[in-house]
Amino acid sequence: MSALAPNRWPLALRVPLIVAALMVGAAMVLSQGVLHRLARDQERHLSELSAAYLDGLATALQPAAVRRDVWEAFDALDRARGRYTALQPSSALLVLPDHTVLAASQPRRFPVGSRVPPALAERAAAAVRQGAPILDEERARATLGRDLLEGEITVGRIITEVDIAPLLAERAEVRNTLLLANALLTLLFASIGFWLVRRLLRPLEQLRASAAAGGDTGRMTPLPER
């Protein structure tokens, strides 16, 4: 049997390693729970802000969508830009039922009369169906969508992209803090385990040394009184 096999390791080494492994497992479970709760709270807060933003924007854009008034839509988007700094919208569009842009807060990126990029249109449609923002963590963007209805007729759709980089940065900061705290706690408990096991095994080591010192005579050297 190899001397590197775990069952051949000294007890003073095995116990701290077991303690460290248990600490790592418990820390991973707790960290995942904390991060999941943080993400859920962030998404709920984002949904609440998004709903308030879309409510106000829908009221301002509804008449422009009905009349298909480009300048009225631009004016409503421009006035809304400074009112919702907490949400940090990066772009907002008013799209007609034929998927063409009536007005946008970034007219160079989304010219009047152009078609909405398919990927953005799909995310907006998903946001409308779910009634909640669609998050894209790779792009650090969330897509919002709200249909404008005149009676039962859809007269337009609001599409907005929101910068969620601060939310992702907060998650990363919490994750790094948890990793550091868990590493320090694991090291601390492993060190304590190593010290306790060495202390508990010290009498056995002394007994083994005393027996070895007796040699063939079988006489054991008296252990020192503690």
N, C-alpha and C positions, 0 to 999 in steps of 0.2 A: 504494500500500500504506500502511495506517495506521501512524503512528509508534508506536501503542500495541501493535502486533503483537509477540508475544514474540520473533520472530526479528530484530526491529529493536532489541531492548533491548541495552544494552552488556554485554559479557562479564563485567564486574565485578559486574553485578547478576544475570545469569542463573546463574552458577555457585553463588553462595550460595543462591539459590532452589532450585536442583536439589538441593543438599546438604540443605537444610531439608526438601524434599519427601521425599527418601529417608529422612531421620531420622524424619519423622512416620510414614511407612509401616512402617518397622522397629519403631518404638515401639508402634504399634497392634497389630502381630502379637505382640510380646513381652508387652504388657500383657494381651491376651486370653488368652494362654497362662498367665500368672501367675494371673489371676482365675479361669480355668477350673480350674486345679489347686487353688486355695484353696477354691472351692466344692465340688469333689469331696472334698477332705479334710474339710471341715466336715460334709458330708452323711454321710460314712462314720463320723465320730465321733458324729454324732447318731444314726445307726442302731445303733451299738454301745451307746450309753447307753439308747436306747429298748428294745432287746432285753432288757437287764438289768432295766430298770424293769418291762416287761411280764411277764417271767418271775416276778419277785417278786410282782407284783400278781395274776397269774393263780393262783399258789399260794394266796394269801390269800383270793381271791374264789371259787374253785372250789366249796367247800362251800356258801357262801351261794347261789350260782347253782343248785346242785342242789336245795337245800331251798327256794329262793325266799324266803330269810330277809332281809327288808329291813334290820333293825337290825344283823344280822351283816355285811351288805354295807356299810352306812354306817360301821360300826366299822373294817372293813378299809381302806376308802378314807381315813378320817380318820387312821389310823396310818401309811398310806403317804405322806401329804402331806408330812411333815417328813423323810422318808428320802431323797428324790431331789431335793434342791435344785439339784444341778448341771444337771438336765434342765429345771427350771422348768415343770412341768405347770400349766396354768391351770385345767383342768377335767378330771374323770375320771368316766366313767359305766359302770355295769354294765347292759347291755341284754339283755332276754330275747329268745328266738327270734321272738316276735311283734312285735318292734321297739318294745316299751314299756320305759320306764326302771324298773329295780328300785331303783336307788340312784344318787346323783350327789354329787360333792363340792360342787356348787353347786345345792342343791335348789330354790332359788327360780327359777333359770333352767331347770332340768330337773326338774320335779316328779315324784314317784313316780307311775307309771301313765301318764304322758304319752308321746307318741310322739316319737321322735328327729326333729329337723328333717331334711327330705330331703337338703339339701346336705351336712350333716354325716354323715348315713348313707352317702351316696355316696362321700365322701372316705374314710370308715372302711372301706367295702367294698373300695375300691381299695388301701388300705394293707394289708388282709388278703391280697388277691390278690398284691400285689407283695412282701409281707414286708418293707416299708420304709416310713418316714414319707412322707406326701404333703405337700409344701411349698406354701404359699400366701403368696407374698412380698408381695402387696398387703395382706393382713391381718396379716402377720408372725406367722403361725401354722403349725404342722405338726400333722397329724392322724395318730394312731397307732391301730392296730386289732389285736385278737387274739381269735380264737375260743376259747371254753372248751369242751372236749370231755369227755364221760363215755363212754368207749369210743369208739364211732363216732357218737354222738349229740351234737349241738351243744346245750349247755345255756345258753349266753349269749355275749355279746361285750363285750369291754372296748373302750371308745372314749375316747381321751384327746387333748386339745389342748395343744400345747406352745408356749410363747412363744419365737420365734426372732428377736426384735428384736436381741438382742446379736450374733447371727451376721451379720445383715444390716448392722448398724452397723460390724462389723469389715470386711466386704467394701467398704462405702462408704469407710471410712478408707483401706484399701489402694488403692482406685481413685483417690481424690483425691491420695494420695501419688505414685502412678505418673504421674498427669497433670501434677503440679507438676514432678516430676523430669524427665519427658520434655520439657516445655516449656523448662525451663532448659537441658537438654542440646542441644535443637534450636537455641535462641538462641545458645548457646556455639559450636556447630559452624558455624552460619551466619555468625557474626561472624568466626570464624577463616578460613572460606572467603573472605569478602569481603576480609579483610586480605591473605591470600596472593595472591589474584588481582590486587588493586591493586598489590601489590609486584612480581608477575611482569610486569604490563603497564606498569609505569613506564618501562622502557627504550623500549618501542614508542611511548609517548606523547611521550617526549623526541625520538625520531626523527621522529615526525610534526610536532612543533613546529619542529624544525630544518629539515625540508624546506619547511615553510610559510614560515619566515623567509627562505629563499633566494629566494623569489619567482620572477620570470621569468629571473633570472640562472642559476638551477640550482645556485648555490653554496650548500652546506649549512653551517650553523654547526656548528663542532666540538662534539661532545658532551663534557661534563665527564668527566674520568677519575674512576673510583670507587676 
